[in-house]
Amino acid sequence: MIRVEMLSTGDEVLHGQIVDTNAAWLADELFQHGLPMTSRSTVGDSLQALVAALTERSQIADVLIVNGGLGPTSDDLSAQAAATALGVGLELHQPWLEKMEAFFASRGKPMAASNRKQAEIPAGAELVDNPVGTACGFAIKLNRCWIFFTPGVPSEFKVMVGQQILPRLKQHYTLPEPPICLRLTTFGRGESDLAGELESLPLPEGVVMGYRSSMPIIELKLTGPASQRVAMEQSWQQVRLMMAECTIFEGTEGLPALLARLLQQRGLTLSVSEQFSAGLLQWQLASAGVALAAGNVLPSQPESLPVLAARTAALAQSNGSALALSVGGFTDEQLGFALHTPDGTFAQQVKFNVSRDGLKTRQEVVAMMAMNMLRRWLKGSDVTTGHGWIDVVETIKV
């Protein structure tokens, strides 16, 4: 087994001022290629700490991917730390300097003198191309470890991993077949509730059921070796049946993307009206490519369920859309939803049992509930249904 590790750099990452999305992305990307990450760590903008971390991890890891610290400013120390750990100096990589100069010239801007630093790499290091940015990467061999240095900008980092680093690893190592990971996402049930139902399910040897909770959804993951593919598919069929009522999508597609695909297949457009969710629902749907007709975002106001249903039907009629979806105002811990369809207008009033969550989380829950009503209608299921910790107070169809 190849031991692959990641070292993230920067005070802003170490102190939690920014979220290290690169680390999460890399862990998943490596997993998909049969190289599960064995360790990850973070170090701040300290030359001494960086050199110590590189030296320590190079005696343990086979491959170390260092992220960040290749910019033009004084706190970008990765190249200097690598050279210090190797006991060599920095050398100017003339071709990269010329590439940077051409990059700025093509945009009608002079290159700042500080950018010259981005063309300096440890003597003897292998340059790793960055086709979308000015910071070149590089690779060195320190002790037992092959170390790759990459910029922290996510768009640059991801391209370099995919186009430069993974091909090198595949050429150098015989990689194992990637493990299988089957995923489905549920809504409306708690993690302990799901686990209590699934724990009795026998799993093939080496296969693990995982749970990832991210309010308001819980993702189930069945992970195991490729050699267990047939047995895992059989177990997964049982999981599908057991979780059918609360499953909102399989794989990594996402609910908005699923709705966009289903609506496109049926040639349907959707109008949306929001109060409590304040435009979040329309933003999520539009970002996924849902064909939206004119909609609105209104102030929250008390509104009976029949009035909300009638307003939703009128919105569809005025826009000439087959479907309309409304989120009402939040009053006395209760909130109404309505969905107008060619089969009629469905509406439900719900009451939240938990009030400790902040406004943003509640809005995300409400947007998910509204999308789930639409999903259920598109799938031919009952549109108005319970949501575990959210009680349905009233339902109507007109």
C-alpha positions, 0 to 999 in steps of 0.5 A: 500500500502506497502511503500518500499524505497531504500537508496544507500550509498557511496561517489562514488555514491553520487558524481556521480563517478559511476552510481547507476545501483542497484537502477534502477534494484531494482526499476524495480524488485520491480515493477514487483512484485507489490511493486513499489518503493516509494522513493530512496535517497543517502548518503555518507560515513559519520556515522552521515549522515547514522544514521540520514538517517536510523532514518528518513526513518525508521519513514516513510517507511515500508521497507527500502533496504540499499545498500552498505557499508558492505565491509572490509574497514574503509569507509564501515559504514553501520553495525556501522550506523545500530547499532548506530541507534538501540542503540546496539553494533556490534557482531561477527557472528561466523558461517559467519566468519567460512564461510568466512575463508573457502571461502578464504581457498578453493582458497588457500589464507589467509583471511585478518584481515580486512575481519573479519569486514564483520562478525560483525552485530548489536546485535539482527540483523537477518543475510541475507545470501549472497551465492555469496560473503563475505559480509553477509547482515542483517535485523533489525527493527527500529521504524516502518520499516523493514530494509535490508542491502545489499552489493553494488556489483551488482551480489551479490545484485541482488541474495540477493534481489531475493533469500532472501529479496523478499521471506521474503516480500512475506511471511510477506505481502500480496502483490498486483498483479503486474501491467501490463506494455506493452512495445515497442521500436521505432527508427527514430521518436522524442518523441514529434512526437510520443506523438502528435500522441498517445495523442488522444488515449483513455486509460482505467481508471488508465492506463498511457502511458509513454515515455523513450528516450535513444538516439537513441531509444524511448520506449513506456510503457503502464502501468496500474492495472491488473484489466484493462488487457483486456482493455489495450490489446485492447488499445495496439493493436491500439498502435501497428498499429499506431507505426508499421512503427517505431517499432523495437521490443516489450518487453525487448528483444532488437534488437540484441537479436531479430536478433539473434533469427530470424536468428537462426530460418532461419538458416542464417549466417551474415558477417559484414564490418564496417568503421564508427561504428568501430566494435560496430555493430559486438560487439553488434551482437556477444554479443547477440549470432548472428551467424557471419561469418568472417568480418572486420573493415576498415578505413573510406574512400570515397566510392560510393553506387554501390561500397559499394553494390558490396563490401558487396555482395563480402564479403558474397560470400567469406565467404559463408554467406547468408547475409552481412551487411556493414557500410561505412565511414562518409564523408560530413555528409553522410554515406552509408549502404549496405545489401546483401540478397538472394533477392539482395543487398540493399544500401542507402546513408543517411545524418544526419541533427543533428551534435551536438551529439558526436562520440559515440552517432553517432556510436550507431545511425549508428549501430542501423540503420544497424541492422534495415535494417536487421530486416526490410528484415527479417520481409518482409518490405522495407529495405531502408526507412526514419529515421525521423531526418536522410534523405535518399539521395539515394537508390539502389538495385542490 
